[in-house]
Amino acid sequence: MKKTFKTLFFIGILFLIGIYGSNKLVEKAAADKIYDSTTKIPHNKVGLFLGTAKYVSNGQINLYYKYRIDAAVALFKAGKVKFILVSGDNSTKEYDEPSTIKEDLVSKGIPANKIYLDYAGFRTLDSVVRCKKIFGQNSITIISQQFHNERAIYIANNKDIHAIGFNAKDVSVHYGFKTQLREKLARVKMVIDLVIGKQPKFLGEKIEIK
């Protein structure tokens, strides 16, 4: 029993170290590459919109989604990106994040021909890697909340992609509590995925953004 307790305690310590270390790595990598203002952020040809569901389980609008839409529109209208690549989950016929996001971006005044869709952005790693391998972009502006931008920038750094992040408005601490907990674990998993050379679920034919 005593030996089991020591083993569990040791595993717990390693787990906490992993969380702390991964978090510090991500924050340091993105420290000078994230922006809150459209006036200060450099121009990039393509903005990578990291998708999320439009609605939460109770049927209300997902604030993460709403604020990312607002951020993408602000960035485009400020002339800081020429195209928006929407990357999200389209794993079933009934669930299509990219098309829904495009509809809302168009309704906000972004021309449809300035929006490209990546239907295989199942995870952040997939979205970032496919942005380079499928859509041919080596320099991008990532559009999401700051915590998400930081992780995506870390992935980009490890894939030889020059990436900066434009921060969408964040949600309240109460609203985003579960998401922030998941983010701590997601950063650990991301580091492991990069170490073992995890690849996107799908690649496919290249699509030129022009």
N, C-alpha and C positions, 0 to 999 in steps of 0.2 A: 504493500500500500504506500509506504514511504517512498519507495523507488518510483512508483507511478506518479506520485505527486511531484517529485523532483523533475521527472521527465516532462510533465505537463507545464510546470512552471518555466522550464527552460524553453519549451516551444512557444509559450506565451511571450517570453522576453524577446525571442527572435522575431516573432510576429510584430511586436510593437516597434522593434528596431527597423524592421522592413517598412512599416508604415511611415515612420519618421524619416528614414533615409530617402525613400521614394518621393515623399512630399518635398523635401529639401532640394533634391535633384531637379524636380519639375519647376519649382519656384525660381531657382537660380537660373535655369536655362531660359526662362521667359521674362526675367526681370526687366530687361530693356527692350522688349519686343511687343509689349502690349499697350494699347492706346484706348483712351475713353473719348477723345475728341476727334472729330472729322477734320478739324483745321490743322492738327499736328501730325496726323498719320500720313506716312508716305503713300504714293500712288503704286498700285499694282494692277496688272491687266485683269487678273481674276480674283474674285472674292469667293472663298469656299464656305458655303453655308452648311453648318453641321445640323442635320435634321433632328427633329424630335416630334412626338405626337402632338396633334393640335388640341386634343381634349384629354383631360384627366378622367379617372374612373367614375367620378360623380357627374360627368357630362359637361362640366364647366371648361372654359378655355384654359389651356395650359399657359401660365404666365411666361415660362421659359420660351415657349413658342412665340407668343405675342411679342415679347421684347426682342427676340432675334429677328422677326420680320421688320420691326421698327428700325433696328440697327442696320439691316441690309439696305433698306430703303434710304436711310440717311446717308450711308456710305456711297451708294450709287449716285444719288442726287447731288452729292458734294463733289462728284467727279473723281473719286478716289479709287474706283474700280470701273472697268469697262464692261465686264461680264460677271455674272454670278453663276457659280456652279453649285447647284443644290444637291447635296449628297445625303441619302437617307435610306430607310428600310422599305423595300417593296417585296417582302417575302411571300405575300399571298395576294390574290386578286382583290381581296377586301381591304387590304392595308397598303396604302401607297403614300408614303410621306412626301416624296419629291413632287408628285403632281399636285398635291394639296398645297404645298408651299408655293409652287409656281403660280397657282391660281391666285393666291393671296398677294403675292408680289406684283403680279400684273394688275390686280385691282387697286394697288397703291401707286400705280403709274410707271412701273418698270416694263419696258417693251419686252414682249415674249421672245423676240429674237436675240435678246441679250441674256437669256437664261438658258443654261444647259442643265440637264438632269443626269444624275448618277443614281441608278436604281439599286446598286449593290453596296451602298454605304451602311453595312450592317453594324459596324463598329467604328469607332474613331480611327483606329489603325487602318481599316479598310478604306475609309474616306480619304485619308491623307496619302496613303500609298497609291491609290487609284488616281488621285489627282495628278500625280506625276506619270505613272506607267500607262494609264489609259488616255488621260486628257493632255499629257505633255507639258505640264506646268512645273517649273523649277523654282518659281517665286510666287507666293500667294499671300493673300490676306484672309485669315480665318475669322469667321463670324460666329460667335457664340458668347455665353457668359464667361467671365474671366477664368474661373476654375477649369472650365472645359478648354478654353483657348490655351491655357498653360500646358495642359497635358498634350494637346494636339501639336503645339510648337515643339515640345520635347521629342515627339515622334518624328516630326519633320526634320529636326536637327540630325537625328540618327539615320535619316533616309536621304541626306544631302539635298534637302529642300530648304530654300530660304523662306521662312515664314514669319509673319507678324500677325498679331491678333487685334481685332476691333471688338471691344467689350460691349455686349448688349447689357442693358440694365439688369441688375440682379434682383432676386426675389427676397422677401423677408426671411429672417432666420427661421421662424416657425414654419413658413411655407416650404422652405428648402431643406429642412433638417434631414430627412431621409436621403435626399439626393447627395447632400454633403457627406453623409456617412458612406454611401456607396462610392463616392469619389475617392475616398481614402483607399478603399480596397481596389478600385479600378487602377489607381496609380501603381500599386504593387504588382497587379497583374500585367499592366503595360510594360513595366521593367522586365518582368519574366519573359513576356512575349518577345521583346526586342532581343533579349539575351539568347533565346532559343531560335531566333530567326522566323518567328511566326509570319505567315503571308496572308493576304486577303483571301476570303472564301472564294471569290471569283475575280478573274481578270477579264480576258476577252479582247475584242477588236478595239483598236485605238480610235478615238474620236477627236478630231482636231477642233480646237476652239479658235475661231478666227472672225 
